[in-house]
Amino acid sequence: MQNSTTGCGPNEWLDVDRRIIWHPFTPLGKKEPPLLVTAGRGAYLHTYDGRAILDAVSSWWVNLHGHGHPEIAKALAAQAETLEHVIFAGFSHKPAIELAEQLQSALPFPQGRIFYSDNGSTAVEVALKIALQYWYIFGREKRKVIALRGAYHGDTFGSMAVGERGLFTRPFHPLLFEVTFIDFPSPDAAENALQQFRSVVENDDVACFIYEPLVQAAGGMRMYSADVLERMLGYAKEKDVLCIADEVFTGFGRTGKMFASEYLKQPPDLIALSKGLTGGTLPLGATAVSQKVYEAFEDVGPERTFYHGHSYTANPIACAAANASYRLLRQQECQAAIARISRLHADFVMKIHSHPRVRDARSLGTILAVEVEAGETRYDNQIAADMYRFFLDRNILLRPLGNVIYTVPPYVVTDEDCQRIYTAIADFLDRL
Ligand SMILES: Cc1ncc(COP(=O)(O)O)c(C=O)c1O
């Protein structure tokens, strides 16, 4: 059977795309067609019309080692020929076991367990559900959930509920479960946020606290101090509140360490992982669970069983890709690249922060953010669309969050590529 694109060119393909596909986070009435990508190599995306675009956002923050990495490609091709998928209830396989072992050895708590799912939102859902069931098992009336204002934890109902209530979630507000939000602990609001936190946990009815450690990503790459978070975790532990670190964005070297939780002395009880887990090749989620928590479930009884699973839980090809990516990440060359990018970003922050059109410039590891002095700092600031076009015209993919320009490049990005990004940002600011 022929489909309507057989034998057609890119314009016809895009026409079919426009008529049939619904793209994420994209208004259906948007006139501009998407860019048709034919290949990805290293830090570059190649389009049908011959452009090479620098992927300065790692394709929604997932890519670590560049596109089309031969070792990851080889590993997943070999796995596809051996075992492409198998139900993960009552069955297991080597790629999942090997990956769990690798993750366990890197976790900030000893002897953690890995519960697989297939994306960041599900990794968060799993963490929330395990935390709530944990207290149910003990027959404790601890159901309150704490989160930070400005958070983003995903698009499923549970992960939406613990995120900032705003533009993304408004149609669903009446259906989201109640969450106590603590003010974002920026330097001038930190003491107040700590007091709020302390008074909420005082009541002994809090089940868990979920947070993006040190950086609120979609919230505008907002960074906050390890010291404040450490104190929040301290209060939480005193009151038996389970702590969930959402490291979906910060995991796998983004902040300069394997996990952002490594900047803290207090380990969380659960960690949500995805994005960089497979090096950006295939969807996979993992929720790491500390010994204290999973021990509560150690029984064959139905009350202690976690009745949760997705059809593609622990897909073997995705796990094989993750194992290959993890080996690359551990290599000296990759660690040196992370340190190199971190230094370049920090130098650029020093240079640009006094620019008259910069409200704030900050970096942590391989994450760089420049908050532009233009209207309110919020996601729907219209300057984002102008900036996106400005950078894309220079063949750089940057997708500002409102007036916040940020880059999280793949770790294979060269010094010259980084300078290209910085020059484009500076040029944009000079034009304002
Ligand atoms: C911190 C954080 N948690 C969860 C998610 C949701 O991940 P996914 O898009 O894979 O569902 C994201 C996505 O951006 C994120 O940044």
The ligand as an SDF file (V2000), in Angstrom:
LIG
                    3D

 16 16  0  0  0  0  0  0  0  0999 V2000
   12.5210   18.0110   36.2560 C   0  0  0  0  0  0  0  0  0  0  0  0
   11.6310   17.3040   35.2830 C   0  0  0  0  0  0  0  0  0  0  0  0
   10.8530   16.3050   35.7180 N   0  0  0  0  0  0  0  0  0  0  0  0
   10.0490   15.6190   34.8890 C   0  0  0  0  0  0  0  0  0  0  0  0
    9.9790   15.9410   33.5480 C   0  0  0  0  0  0  0  0  0  0  0  0
    9.0640   15.1660   32.6330 C   0  0  0  0  0  0  0  0  0  0  0  0
    9.8090   14.3550   31.7880 O   0  0  0  0  0  0  0  0  0  0  0  0
    9.1440   13.7770   30.4440 P   0  0  0  0  0  0  0  0  0  0  0  0
    9.0360   14.9230   29.5080 O   0  0  0  0  0  0  0  0  0  0  0  0
   10.1080   12.7450   29.9670 O   0  0  0  0  0  0  0  0  0  0  0  0
    7.8290   13.2010   30.8170 O   0  0  0  0  0  0  0  0  0  0  0  0
   10.7720   16.9870   33.0610 C   0  0  0  0  0  0  0  0  0  0  0  0
   10.6990   17.3490   31.6370 C   0  0  0  0  0  0  0  0  0  0  0  0
   11.1560   18.3660   31.2080 O   0  0  0  0  0  0  0  0  0  0  0  0
   11.6190   17.6880   33.9460 C   0  0  0  0  0  0  0  0  0  0  0  0
   12.3880   18.7020   33.5500 O   0  0  0  0  0  0  0  0  0  0  0  0
  1  2  1  0
  2  3  1  0
  2 15  2  0
  3  4  2  0
  4  5  1  0
  5  6  1  0
  5 12  2  0
  6  7  1  0
  7  8  1  0
  8  9  2  0
  8 10  1  0
  8 11  1  0
 12 13  1  0
 12 15  1  0
 13 14  2  0
 15 16  1  0
M  END
$$$$
